[in-house]
Amino acid sequence: MTEPLLRVRDLKTYFVTEHGSGTARAVDGVSFEVYPGETLGLVGESGCGKTVTSLSILRLIPEPPGHIRPGSFIEFEGRNLLTLAPRELRAIRGNRIAMIFQEPMTSLNPVFTVGDQIAEAAIVHQGLSRRRARARAVEMLKLVGIPDPAERVDHYPHQMSGGMRQRVMIAMALVCHPKLLIADEPTTALDVTIQAQILELLDRLQRDLGMAVMLITHDLGVVAGTADRVVVMYAGEVVEQAATGELFARPLHPYTEGLMASVPRIDTRVSQVRGRLHSIPGQVPAATAWPAGCRFHPRCPYAWDRCRQEAPPPLDAGAGEPGAHTVRCWLLTEPQRRSARA
């Protein structure tokens, strides 16, 4: 089997809160792999630790108040990113691993042209002259589908629409042809038509450039159409991971079940949403006070005493190769409780 491009093991990223109110265990023992050329979907509600996980990979966590705990392990192309010197890490950030951040208007510098911002990575990482870097920026704007790239290269972010700014962010991320692209909610705040264009663009560029993509989203529809494998996070932990087809056909964790049931379904015969939308009761607990036992038990319809007292480890669901489908839930050991509840 192909070796993983990125291997994350027992990642713990904590934040010391102000006024001594406790330690926020935002990411608390997360493990997964990303293989060359694949798209891995990382999904979950707001506050589950998706973005902190991605920032931890690139060591962009502000210290203090945040810190990556000893025992965490992040390996990229055989190198432990957590032990690299700052200079070595800078050679990887934006070059071998690139990231598209959530909000393009706040991620782009308003006082520099988009061409200068795209060209900067080519100058720093590839040693191009300013003239050649500008030409590369024009090429990248053309590649991501921005019309009149030779003119747009001199525009400022405020002169562009939200969809165009998102394309600029993609151009910035891909200018050095990275091996891994981390896309954090790349279609948030865009209308549905532009969302589809951005996702289609990412898919085409991934095929053309042969890179792996780690797609962070809360939209299961996006995951179903783009990801090869899915990692479901809840309360700082991975609660389920599997190949996309397997996960959608056989969701085993109650949280994953709830997410699937919350997706609106359209009846094409009458062009309306069928029935009431499902919602998961309660809310994600505070990272300073995760519940004892299974962290989902206060919201779980199947919870029993063991769930409240004992935290489940990732259990193998027995689909294909060992570890191909893992679930952090005691229902795997007592499946009859699911049937009794139904």
C-alpha positions as CSV (number, residue, x, y, z in Angstrom):
1,M,0.0,0.0,0.0
2,T,1.2,3.5,-0.8
3,E,2.8,5.3,2.2
4,P,0.8,8.3,3.6
5,L,1.9,11.7,2.5
6,L,0.8,13.1,5.8
7,R,0.5,11.1,9.0
8,V,-1.1,12.7,12.1
9,R,-0.9,10.7,15.4
10,D,-2.4,11.6,18.8
11,L,-2.4,15.3,18.0
12,K,-3.3,17.4,21.1
13,T,-3.6,21.2,20.8
14,Y,-4.6,23.0,24.0
15,F,-5.3,26.6,24.8
16,V,-4.8,28.2,28.2
17,T,-7.9,30.5,28.7
18,E,-7.9,33.9,30.3
19,H,-8.8,34.6,33.9
20,G,-7.9,31.0,34.9
21,S,-11.1,29.5,33.6
22,G,-9.3,26.3,32.5
23,T,-7.6,24.7,29.6
24,A,-9.5,24.4,26.3
25,R,-8.6,21.0,24.8
26,A,-9.5,22.0,21.3
27,V,-7.9,19.0,19.6
28,D,-7.5,16.0,21.9
29,G,-5.9,12.9,20.5
30,V,-6.6,13.2,16.7
31,S,-5.1,10.6,14.3
32,F,-5.5,10.2,10.5
33,E,-3.6,9.9,7.3
34,V,-3.7,11.7,3.9
35,Y,-2.4,9.7,0.9
36,P,-0.8,11.1,-2.3
37,G,-3.4,12.3,-4.8
38,E,-6.5,11.7,-2.6
39,T,-9.1,14.0,-1.1
40,L,-9.7,13.6,2.6
41,G,-12.9,15.3,3.9
42,L,-12.7,16.6,7.5
43,V,-16.2,17.3,8.8
44,G,-18.1,18.3,11.9
45,E,-19.9,21.1,13.6
46,S,-18.4,24.5,14.4
47,G,-16.2,24.1,17.5
48,C,-15.2,20.5,16.9
49,G,-11.5,21.2,16.2
50,K,-11.3,21.0,12.4
51,T,-9.6,24.4,11.8
52,V,-7.3,24.0,14.9
53,T,-6.2,20.6,13.5
54,S,-5.3,22.2,10.1
55,L,-3.4,25.1,11.8
56,S,-1.5,22.6,14.0
57,I,-0.3,20.8,10.9
58,L,1.4,24.0,9.7
59,R,2.3,25.0,13.2
60,L,0.4,28.2,12.9
61,I,-1.1,28.0,16.4
62,P,-0.4,31.2,18.4
63,E,1.9,30.4,21.3
64,P,0.7,31.5,23.9
65,P,-2.1,30.9,24.5
66,G,-2.0,27.7,22.4
67,H,0.5,24.9,22.5
68,I,0.8,21.5,20.8
69,R,1.3,18.9,23.6
70,P,4.3,16.6,23.9
71,G,3.6,13.2,22.4
72,S,1.8,14.6,19.3
73,F,3.2,13.5,16.0
74,I,2.8,15.1,12.5
75,E,4.9,13.5,9.7
76,F,4.9,14.9,6.2
77,E,7.0,13.2,3.5
78,G,8.8,11.3,6.2
79,R,9.7,14.4,8.3
80,N,8.3,15.2,11.7
81,L,7.0,18.8,11.3
82,L,6.9,19.3,15.1
83,T,10.7,19.0,15.4
84,L,11.7,21.1,12.4
85,A,13.6,24.4,12.9
86,P,11.6,27.5,11.9
87,R,13.7,28.0,8.7
88,E,13.0,24.4,7.6
89,L,9.3,24.8,8.4
90,R,9.1,28.0,6.3
91,A,10.5,26.1,3.3
92,I,7.5,23.7,3.6
93,R,4.7,26.2,4.3
94,G,3.2,27.6,1.2
95,N,5.6,25.5,-0.9
96,R,5.1,21.7,-0.2
97,I,1.9,22.3,1.9
98,A,-0.4,25.2,1.1
99,M,-3.6,26.4,2.7
100,I,-6.7,28.2,1.6
101,F,-8.1,30.0,4.6
102,Q,-11.8,30.5,5.4
103,E,-12.3,34.2,4.8
104,P,-10.6,35.5,1.6
105,M,-11.3,39.2,2.5
106,T,-9.5,38.9,5.8
107,S,-6.8,36.6,4.5
108,L,-5.8,38.9,1.6
109,N,-3.8,42.1,2.5
110,P,-5.9,45.1,1.4
111,V,-3.0,47.3,0.7
112,F,-1.2,45.0,-1.9
113,T,-2.4,44.0,-5.3
114,V,-3.5,40.4,-5.8
115,G,-0.6,40.0,-8.2
116,D,1.9,41.0,-5.6
117,Q,0.4,38.6,-3.1
118,I,0.4,35.7,-5.5
119,A,3.9,36.4,-6.7
120,E,5.4,36.6,-3.1
121,A,5.4,32.8,-2.7
122,A,7.1,32.3,-6.0
123,I,9.8,34.8,-5.1
124,V,10.4,33.4,-1.6
125,H,10.2,29.7,-2.4
126,Q,11.3,29.4,-6.0
127,G,13.7,32.3,-6.2
128,L,12.0,34.0,-9.2
129,S,12.7,37.6,-10.1
130,R,9.9,40.0,-9.6
131,R,9.3,40.2,-13.4
132,R,9.1,36.4,-13.7
133,A,7.0,36.1,-10.5
134,R,4.5,38.7,-11.9
135,A,4.2,36.6,-15.1
136,R,3.6,33.5,-13.0
137,A,0.9,35.4,-11.1
138,V,-0.8,36.2,-14.4
139,E,-0.6,32.5,-15.4
140,M,-2.2,31.5,-12.1
141,L,-5.0,33.9,-12.4
142,K,-5.7,32.5,-15.8
143,L,-5.5,29.0,-14.5
144,V,-8.1,29.6,-11.8
145,G,-10.5,31.1,-14.4
146,I,-10.3,34.9,-13.7
147,P,-11.1,36.9,-16.8
148,D,-8.6,39.4,-18.1
149,P,-5.8,38.2,-15.9
150,A,-3.2,40.6,-17.2
151,E,-5.4,43.5,-16.0
152,R,-6.7,41.9,-12.8
153,V,-3.2,41.2,-11.6
154,D,-2.9,44.9,-10.6
155,H,-6.3,45.0,-8.8
156,Y,-6.7,45.2,-5.1
157,P,-8.9,42.7,-3.1
158,H,-11.7,45.2,-2.6
159,Q,-12.1,45.5,-6.4
160,M,-13.1,41.9,-6.7
161,S,-16.2,39.9,-5.9
162,G,-16.2,37.2,-3.2
163,G,-15.9,34.4,-5.7
164,M,-13.0,36.1,-7.5
165,R,-11.2,36.6,-4.1
166,Q,-11.6,32.9,-3.4
167,R,-10.0,32.1,-6.7
168,V,-7.2,34.5,-5.9
169,M,-6.7,32.5,-2.6
170,I,-6.5,29.3,-4.6
171,A,-4.0,30.8,-7.0
172,M,-1.8,31.9,-4.1
173,A,-2.0,28.4,-2.6
174,L,-1.1,26.6,-5.8
175,V,1.6,28.9,-7.3
176,C,4.3,26.6,-6.0
177,H,2.5,23.4,-7.0
178,P,2.2,22.0,-3.5
179,K,2.0,18.2,-2.7
180,L,-0.8,18.9,-0.1
181,L,-3.5,21.5,-0.2
182,I,-5.5,22.2,3.0
183,A,-8.8,23.9,2.1
184,D,-10.6,25.3,5.1
185,E,-14.2,25.9,4.3
186,P,-13.3,27.1,0.7
187,T,-16.9,27.8,-0.3
188,T,-18.2,29.4,2.9
189,A,-20.3,32.6,2.3
190,L,-20.4,32.0,-1.4
191,D,-23.7,31.5,-3.3
192,V,-24.5,28.0,-4.6
193,T,-23.5,28.6,-8.2
194,I,-20.1,30.0,-7.2
195,Q,-19.6,27.2,-4.7
196,A,-20.1,24.6,-7.5
197,Q,-17.6,26.5,-9.7
198,I,-14.9,26.6,-6.9
199,L,-15.3,22.9,-6.1
200,E,-15.1,22.0,-9.8
201,L,-12.0,24.2,-10.1
202,L,-10.3,22.5,-7.1
203,D,-11.2,19.1,-8.5
204,R,-9.7,19.9,-12.0
205,L,-6.5,21.5,-10.5
206,Q,-6.1,18.5,-8.2
207,R,-6.1,16.1,-11.2
208,D,-3.9,18.4,-13.3
209,L,-1.3,18.9,-10.5
210,G,-1.5,15.5,-8.8
211,M,-1.8,16.9,-5.3
212,A,-3.6,15.6,-2.3
213,V,-6.4,17.8,-0.8
214,M,-7.5,17.9,2.8
215,L,-11.0,19.5,2.6
216,I,-12.4,20.9,5.8
217,T,-16.1,21.5,5.8
218,H,-19.4,21.1,7.6
219,D,-21.3,20.4,4.4
220,L,-21.8,16.7,3.8
221,G,-23.1,17.4,0.3
222,V,-19.7,18.8,-0.6
223,V,-17.9,15.8,1.0
224,A,-20.1,13.3,-0.8
225,G,-19.3,14.8,-4.2
226,T,-15.5,15.4,-3.7
227,A,-13.9,13.3,-1.0
228,D,-12.3,9.8,-1.3
229,R,-12.3,9.3,2.5
230,V,-14.0,11.1,5.4
231,V,-12.9,11.9,8.9
232,V,-15.8,12.9,11.2
233,M,-14.8,15.0,14.3
234,Y,-16.7,15.8,17.4
235,A,-15.6,17.6,20.6
236,G,-11.9,17.5,19.6
237,E,-11.8,13.8,18.7
238,V,-12.2,11.7,15.6
239,V,-15.4,9.8,16.1
240,E,-15.6,7.9,12.8
241,Q,-13.6,7.6,9.6
242,A,-14.1,5.5,6.5
243,A,-14.2,5.6,2.7
244,T,-16.9,8.1,1.5
245,G,-19.1,5.4,-0.1
246,E,-18.8,3.2,3.0
247,L,-19.6,6.1,5.4
248,F,-22.7,7.3,3.6
249,A,-24.0,3.7,3.1
250,R,-23.2,2.6,6.7
251,P,-22.8,5.5,9.2
252,L,-22.2,3.8,12.5
253,H,-21.6,6.6,15.0
254,P,-24.8,8.2,16.3
255,Y,-23.3,11.6,15.6
256,T,-22.6,10.7,12.0
257,E,-26.1,9.4,11.8
258,G,-27.4,12.7,13.1
259,L,-25.4,14.7,10.6
260,M,-26.7,12.5,7.7
261,A,-30.3,12.9,8.9
262,S,-29.8,16.7,9.1
263,V,-29.1,17.0,5.3
264,P,-32.2,18.4,3.5
265,R,-33.6,16.0,0.9
266,I,-35.5,17.2,-2.1
267,D,-38.4,15.2,-3.6
268,T,-38.1,16.0,-7.3
269,R,-41.6,15.0,-8.0
270,V,-43.1,17.8,-5.9
271,S,-40.0,20.1,-5.7
272,Q,-40.2,20.5,-1.9
273,V,-38.4,19.3,1.2
274,R,-40.0,16.2,2.6
275,G,-41.0,16.3,6.2
276,R,-39.4,18.3,9.0
277,L,-35.6,18.8,9.1
278,H,-33.9,16.6,11.6
279,S,-31.7,18.3,14.3
280,I,-29.3,16.9,16.8
281,P,-30.5,17.9,20.3
282,G,-28.2,20.0,22.5
283,Q,-24.9,21.6,21.5
284,V,-21.2,20.9,21.4
285,P,-19.9,21.2,24.9
286,A,-17.2,23.7,25.9
287,A,-13.7,22.6,25.2
288,T,-12.8,23.5,28.8
289,A,-15.3,20.9,30.1
290,W,-15.6,17.9,27.9
291,P,-18.1,15.3,29.4
292,A,-16.7,12.2,31.1
293,G,-17.0,9.0,29.1
294,C,-18.1,9.3,25.5
295,R,-18.2,13.0,24.7
296,F,-21.4,12.6,22.6
297,H,-23.4,10.8,25.3
298,P,-25.4,13.9,26.5
299,R,-26.8,14.2,23.0
300,C,-27.0,10.5,22.0
301,P,-30.3,8.7,21.8
302,Y,-28.6,5.3,22.5
303,A,-26.5,6.3,25.5
304,W,-26.3,4.0,28.6
305,D,-24.3,3.8,31.8
306,R,-21.1,2.6,30.1
307,C,-21.2,5.6,27.7
308,R,-21.3,8.0,30.6
309,Q,-18.5,6.4,32.5
310,E,-16.0,5.0,30.0
311,A,-14.6,6.7,26.9
312,P,-14.6,4.4,23.9
313,P,-11.4,3.9,21.9
314,P,-11.6,3.9,18.0
315,L,-13.1,0.4,17.2
316,D,-12.7,-1.4,14.0
317,A,-16.0,-1.7,12.1
318,G,-14.7,-4.7,10.1
319,A,-15.1,-3.3,6.6
320,G,-12.3,-4.5,4.3
321,E,-8.8,-3.9,5.6
322,P,-8.2,-3.4,9.3
323,G,-8.6,0.3,10.2
324,A,-10.5,1.1,7.0
325,H,-13.7,2.0,9.0
326,T,-13.2,3.0,12.6
327,V,-15.8,4.2,15.1
328,R,-15.4,5.6,18.6
329,C,-18.7,4.2,20.0
330,W,-19.6,1.3,22.4
331,L,-22.6,0.4,20.1
332,L,-20.1,-1.6,18.1
333,T,-19.7,-3.9,21.0
334,E,-23.5,-4.1,21.8
335,P,-25.3,-3.5,18.5
336,Q,-28.5,-4.9,19.9
337,R,-29.0,-1.6,21.8
338,R,-29.4,0.2,18.5
339,S,-32.1,-2.3,17.3
340,A,-33.9,-2.1,20.7
341,R,-34.0,1.7,20.4
342,A,-35.3,1.6,16.8
